[in-house]
Amino acid sequence: MSFETNRRGVLRAGAVAGAFASLGGWGAAQDGQRPNSGRSVATQPGGEPGIKHVIFIAMAGGVRTRETFGMPGNIPNLQAMADEGVLYPKMRTSNLGHFGATMSIFTGVSEARGIRDNARGTDPTIFEYLRKELELKQSDVWVTTSGGPQQTNYSYSVHADYGAKYGANTLDGDGIFNKEFKDLLDAYGRPRVMEDSEQELLDTLRKSVGRKQDAAVNREAAENASKVEKYILDELTRGTSDLTGAGSGDGKALRVARNLVSLFKPKLTGVVLQNADVAHGSFSAYSEVIRRNDAAIGEIWTAVKEDPVLANSTAIFVLPEFGRDKDLNSRRGLDHGDGSEDLRYVSGVAWGPGFAKGRVVKDDVRTIDAMYSACDALGAKPEYAKGQKLKRLLA
């Protein structure tokens, strides 16, 4: 089989081609936007002292407090994070359908959208606010997803003052790690470390995927392309593509986020999960997703604490979009439609420099407040958001 034949197979796969297609925009001027100045977050009024990076995890899919902070054995890492940060056990949700409820988390507006809607919203997202106000490059803002094409709508809106030119880099775990792309690497070998012979493989891959595109982008974009190509090759040797079973999509999204945080150290890294929705048919599988996701979130937290650049400059927010019904359904699973407090209230965590330690805030807050607080921590004001700063967040 020729290299060109393999190349066509990869491009036909679609998801990988989409992931690489965005390489040309990383760090370059987009849609007529002038090159970003990369203004320091530390110069922004209102930002929390010391916070230069935010990791924002939407634990979407419907997760009750009963199976998280009501059963701390399921979530040892989130419990430890809460012990070192702030726990909000009474976060009121804004919507009871996955798509609208999760979009609400990223826009700070209660979005009236159904579970099967699949279109970009009209309200700017956290990614757009930060990129526009702080003049961030696209390589500074990422979102990884596990729920397929629908979740890519969270990366930017159709708002006239914001939109695609302020959007986030979007990576779907299954899109990066699909079989066709693995086959290409199998045919030409997988690098263990970037030695001379392996650099030749990387150069060949780059030429096959983006030869024409590379000539049209600036040096910074080409450097980012090289970094992400190396990152993808490394991922294939670390077993991310082999994650299987309950929560494997979430696991891939969280693994991608962990390594992006370590490699690129973005200003904002968003993560959108989804696999907890297996609860409709299986309570045990749902519980397993919670446990696996907690372990993966723990890996991100550990990576942050062990990184000398990130350890004292990173804030982390983790929250579900809504909970689940009070009682099991006839399949011994959990739906989300009874209007109970188990459904409408969830528990969220905030951890970072300048935040309170070991504080439990029992006052009612809203899930849309988390996005406002994340923007505020970096010194940006989301002008159209309806949320407010989380109560008693600071030390």
DARAGI-V49706 format. One record per backbone hydrogen bond with DSSP energy under -0.5 kcal/mol. NH is the residue of the N-H (numbers start at 1). CO is the residue of the C=O. If there is no record, write none. Layout:
# DARAGI-V49706
NH&CO  NH&CO
This chain:
# DARAGI-V49706
6&2  7&3  8&4  9&5  10&6  11&7  12&8  13&9  13&10  14&10  14&11  15&13  17&10  18&14  19&15  20&16  21&17  22&18  23&20  24&21  25&22  26&22  26&23  28&25  33&30  38&135  43&40  44&41  47&44  48&377  51&48  52&50  52&313  53&313  54&267  55&315  56&269  57&55  57&317  58&56  58&271  59&57  59&319  60&58  63&322  68&65  70&65  71&68  74&71  75&72  79&75  80&76  81&77  82&78  83&79  84&80  85&82  86&350  87&359  88&348  89&87  90&361  91&346  92&90  92&365  93&344  100&113  101&97  102&98  103&99  104&100  105&101  106&102  107&103  108&104  109&104  111&100  111&109  113&111  117&114  126&106  129&125  130&126  131&127  132&128  133&129  134&130  135&131  136&131  140&137  141&138  142&268  143&169  144&270  145&171  146&272  151&148  152&148  152&149  153&150  154&151  155&152  156&153  158&121  162&159  166&163  167&164  168&155  169&138  169&141  171&143  173&145  173&171  176&172  177&173  178&175  182&178  183&179  184&180  185&181  186&182  187&183  188&184  189&185  191&189  195&193  199&195  200&196  201&197  202&198  203&199  204&200  205&201  206&202  207&203  208&204  209&205  210&206  211&207  214&210  215&211  216&213  217&214  222&218  223&219  224&220  225&221  226&222  227&223  228&224  229&225  230&226  231&227  232&228  233&229  234&230  235&231  236&232  237&233  237&234  238&234  238&235  239&235  240&235  242&239  243&240  248&245  251&247  252&248  253&249  254&250  255&251  256&252  257&253  258&254  259&255  260&256  261&257  262&258  263&259  264&260  265&260  265&261  267&140  268&140  269&54  270&142  271&56  272&144  273&58  273&271  276&60  277&274  278&275  279&276  280&277  281&278  282&278  283&332  286&282  287&283  288&284  289&285  290&286  291&287  292&288  293&289  294&290  295&291  296&292  297&293  298&294  299&295  300&296  301&297  302&298  303&299  304&300  305&301  306&302  307&303  307&304  308&306  311&307  313&310  314&310  315&53  316&351  317&55  318&349  319&57  323&343  324&342  325&335  329&333  332&329  334&279  343&340  344&340  345&341  346&91  348&88  349&318  350&86  351&316  355&352  356&393  358&82  358&85  359&85  361&87  361&359  362&360  365&90  367&92  369&366  370&366  370&367  371&367  372&368  373&369  374&370  375&371  376&372  377&373  378&374  378&375  379&375  379&376  380&375  382&380  383&381  385&382  386&108  387&108  393&390  395&354
